[in-house]
Amino acid sequence: MIAGVPHPVTPHARHSVKDLGHRVARRVMLCALALVLFVVSGLGFGWQDLQSRINRVGVEGILGTDRPGDELPDSYEGRAVNILILGSDSRAGANNVDGAEGTGEADGARSDTAMIMHVSADRSRIDVVSIPRDTLVDIPECTTLDGSTIDASTDTQFNFAFSNGANGGTSTNDVASGAACTMRTAERMTGIRIDDFMVVDFNGMSTMVDSLGGVKVYVDEAIDDPEYTGLTLDVGCHTMDGHTALQYSRVRHGVGNGSDVSRIARQQNLMSAMMRTAQSKNLLTNGSQLYSFAGSALETLTASERLGNLNTLVGLASSVQKIGMDKINFITMPNEEAPWDPNRVVATDEADAVWKALRADKPVDPESVTSKADGASAAASATAEDTEEAASEETEETEEAAPQTTPADPSAAQASAAAAAQQCR
């Protein structure tokens, strides 16, 4: 069982949203692999039903032939593996608990996080490179599963590849088309052949929370948002059902300064609560609840045809389960502020070195990788207990989002946050 999740060194305020988002997504990635092992070890039944919960879509036909490297064998065995992991959030239909929150964002599938996970051929290490969503890239022409063609574009935000490929839709095929366009964009940018993709839908947290019977979450700041989410919570410990948990993860108005930093911190707080609840319930002794939780979790995934096969997932998860945390490197693609737009970033020469290492199946030294924008470090470092990490990060993020008028004692603040988190165990 993975007890701690690496997180970057505390960055400057401008980049804290990206790094926090990557930390949340890292939890999703690691939990997804751990979940597969957890489910398979506890369930000897219902395999076919669980398999049917995963949205599997073949996209080979729309990826084209102008791709890096040679076509690889169907099996992952005996070779390095590169998987694109995307975190998606759509707010259409029943999921639209707060609309676009006045941000001007349209309904439809959006990719808020993108990572390339490289598993070495000898299964001795994993390198995970996060690509900032606002990285300016050249997006190649993409074809969707319905046969439409998306025109190429230059100097475009990386995450637009997903939304453009999905063409404003949220169906399984739309999401897969968005993932395929993102694969093509990532391959064009990195020169790395991407084997498969996995899209994790954050909306699935709602059904996962309900399958756990609710989760206890400590709210450290009062929330009063009657207009957008309808969520009102006092400071303290709350048992949340799935709908409330989804509102909590999205709320931005009526709490704090309305920053994405605080919202991402709440999302991380919720995910930590889910992990603690799943562990505390000892689901392996409760077959029906385990089955419900497993089904809910798998339903959040849309994956390429091969990776979406449970046999493939189990094989990959089993092959990496003994890799120590010191051999799992999380870095952010080296980047710097775009000269013509301070709100966008571009890849640096150091990024080329990272991609070259992955192409050669060589380890990437996270200590040697930095982001020049605002001097923020992209290096990741291992941490201790998961609950302690969540409390520590919550403290750092709250202080960053709302600067103190008087000097704060970090040790006291961290101890206070940790004590508060204990109330919801």
Secondary structure, 3 states (H helix, E strand, C coil): CCCCCCEECCCCHHHHHHHHHHHHHHHHHHHHHHHHHHHHHHCCCCHHHHHHHCEEECCHHHCCCCCCCCCCCCCCCCCCEEEEEEEECCCCHHHCCCCCCCCCCCCCCCEEEEEEEEECCCCCCEEEEECCCCEEEEECCEECCCCCEECCEEEEECCHHHHHHHCCCCCHHHHHHHHHHHHHHHHHHHCCCCCEEEEEEHHHHHHHHHHCCCEEEEECCCEEECCCCCEEECCEEEEECHHHHHHHHHCCCCCCCCCHHHHHHHHHHHHHHHHHHHHHCCHHHCHHHHHHHHHHHHCCEEEECCCCCHHHHHHHHHHHCCCCHHHEEEEECCEEEECCEEEEEEECHHHHHHHHHHHCCCCCCHHHCCCCHHHCCCCEECCCCHHHHHHHHHHHHHHHHCCCCCCCCHHHHHHHHHHHHHCCC
